[in-house]
Amino acid sequence: MTAIEAKGLSKTYISGHFWNRKRTTALRGIDLKIKEKQVFGLLGLNGAGKTTFIKTLVGLVFPTTGRVYILGKEAGHVQTRKSIAYLPEMPYFPRYLTPEEILLFYTKLYEIPENERREKVFFALKEVGLYEKRTVQLKEFSKGMLQRVGIAQLLLNDAKVFFLDEPTYGLDPLSTKQMRDIILSLKKAGKTIFLNTHQMGEVKQICDRIGILNNGQLIIETDVKNIKGSLESYFVKKVQADGK
């Protein structure tokens, strides 16, 4: 079954005053299909449209033209949102709360039965290695630890499709490895993962397929196993060829 599908997806932003409007096209006619239980890595230069793309897929941004389907239902549909999980590049949590408190709050949003909430919170915290820190205020946490709180939040609802926007951005090597292990654990559990990242090394270790976005267009999509040699060299070659 297809987990994620984009059909003719385009997005144009309009800014400025009525008499001096400016149009910026972030996405241009993207077609993409991602099968269930795959890890798909989206690569692209800064400003290529990657974050707009991922926000459109999860239903936070409406496309100008085209359609998005998640597990056969349109993005933004209530049933669709119950089956997905999204981690933005810089997740924000009230710093005066503890991991246990913020995750208990999310269990209420997910409408998890009250008698199951604490058990699910403790399970998620153990999975990301924060159980011993569950009562420490988030203001004491590093960026890597906050990212792990974000991942723990994703684990609460047993989502089928995960969207991760630069999950290792700004992390130290140890936190990066921990994040990679979490993603590989989700992959082993049969989840579908859409990964937006600049980390070429991570992509080659984690992903089944990749796509390269350049100037709002998906210029290549292929299996990682088809790429010989350095992924970085492959990426640079494709982007430079597209710019000619």
N, C-alpha and C positions, 0 to 999 in steps of 0.2 A: 504493500500500500504506500502511496505517496504521502509523506508527512507534511511537506511544505511545498507549495506551488505558487509561483508568480506568473501572471499572464499579462504581457504588454504593460508592465508597470512603469509609470512615469510620475514624477513629482516636480512641480514648478512652484517656487515661492514668489510671492508678490510683496514688495516692500515699497516704502516711500509714500508720498502724498498722492491724492487722487489725480492731480495734474502733473505729477512727476513720478510715475510708478516705474519700478525696476523689477524685471523678471529674472529670476535665477533658477535654472533648471538643474536639479540635483540628481535626478534619475531619468534615464532615457530608454523606454521600451524594453524593460528587462523581462526575459522569459527564463524560468528556472524551476526544476523539479528536484526535490531531495527525498530519497526513500527513507522509510522508517529504519531506525536503529543504525543510522549512519552519523558520522561526525563530519560536518561540512565546514571548511575554513574559508572565510572571505578575506581576501587580501586587497590592499590598495593604498595609494599614496594619501597623505593628508588632504582632505577636501575632495576626495574621489566620490563621496556620497555614501560611505559605508554605514555611518550612524543613522542617516535618513532611511536607508534601506532596512536596517534592522528594526527601527521604530515603526516603519510601515508594515513590516511583517507581523509585528505583535499588536498592531491596531492602535498605536499611539499617534500615528500620523496618517492622515487619509490621502490616498493617491489622487493625483490629478486625473490620470487615466489608468485603466487596467484593474486587475483583481488579484487578491491574495487569498489562498485557501490553506488552512491548517487542518490536517486530518480530515479533509473533505468538506470542511465548513469554512465560511468566510471569516477572515480576520476581523476581530472586534465583536463577533457574536458571543453571547454570554457563555454558551457551551464551549466555544473555542478557548475563551480566556480561562476556563476551569482546567483545561488540559495543558496549558503552557506555563513556563516560568521564565522570568526575564531579569537579568542582572545588568544594570547600566554600568557605564565605565566608572562612575564615581557614585556609588550608592550612599545615600544620606540617611542617618538614623539620629534621633535625639540623643545627644551625648550624655545626658544625665541618667539615662536608662541603662540597665544591664542587659546582656545577651538573653538571659532567661525572660526578662520582662518584655523586651521587644518581640521576641518570638512568640510568647504567649498572646500578645496583642494580634499578631498575624494569624494565629490559629483561630481567633474569633472572626477575622475577616474571611478566612477560608471556610467558615461554618463547620469546623471540626467539632464533633461532640465533646462536651466538657470533660467527660471522664477519660478521653483519649489525649487531651491537649498536652499535659505535662510529659506524658510518655513520649509523644512525638517530638517535643522540644528537646528532651534529654537525648533522644536518639540522634537528632540532627546535630546537636552540639558535639556529641561523641564522634560523629562522622567527620567533622571538620577540625577536631582536636581542640575544642574550646570548652569542654565540659567542666574542667577544673577552674575556668575563668567565668563561669556562668553568672556569678554574683558581683563581678567587677564592673564598674561604670565604664561605658564605652569611651569616655573622654580619656581613659588610660590606654586605649588600644592604638596600635600602629596601623598604617594603611593596610598592610597585609592581613592583620587580624580583622579589620573591618570588612575586607573583602570576603573573609571566611564567614563572618556573620551573614553577609549577603548570600553566600552559597547555602548556609544553614537554612535561611528563610526559604530558598528555592526547594529544599528537600521536604518541607513540611507537608506539601499538598500532593505528593506523589504524581507530579506532572509527567507527561509523556514526551513533551518537546521543550528543550531548553535553549534559550537565546542568551549568549554571553558576549557582552560588548567590552572588548579589551580587558579580560579578567585578570591579566598579569601585568597591566600597566603600572609602572612605578614600584613593583615589588622587588624585594631582594631575592637572591638565588634560592634561599631556603623556602621562602613563601611561594616562589614560582613553582618549585618542585611540588610543594603541598597542593597547590592549585591544580597542577597537572595530574597528580594522583587522584584528586577528587573527580576530575573530568573523565579519567580513564575508568574510575569506579562506576560512574554514571553510564559510560559506554558499555561496560561489562554487564550492567543491569538492563541493557536493551533500550536505553533512552536515545532519542534523536537529539543531536546537539548542533546548533548553528553558532559558530565561533567567529567573531570579528576580532582580528588581531594583527599586530605588526611583527609578532615573534615567529620568524621563519622556522627556527629550530623546534619550537613547540608544535607547529603545524605538522611538520614531517613525522613527529612522534605520535601525534594524537589523531590526525584527520584521515578519513577514507578518501574524500574528494576535496578539491579546492576550486574556488572561482576567483578571478582577478577583476576588480572593478576599477575602471579608469574613466574619468570625466563623465561619471554617471552611467556608463555602459558596461555590461558584463562582457569582457573581451575574450575570455577563455574560461572553460570549465573542464576539468579532467580528473582522473584518478591520481592520487598521490604516487602510486606505484609506477605510473607511466613517466614520472619525472626522473630523469637520470642526472646524477651529479647534484650540485648545490641548488636548493630551492630559491635562494636569493638571486643567483645568476639567472635562473629561469624567469623569475619575476621581472628583473630589470630588463631582460631581453624582450619580453612580451610587451611591457609598458613602453619601452623605447620604440619598438616596431609600430605600436598603435599610434604613437605621436608623429610618425612620419607622414 
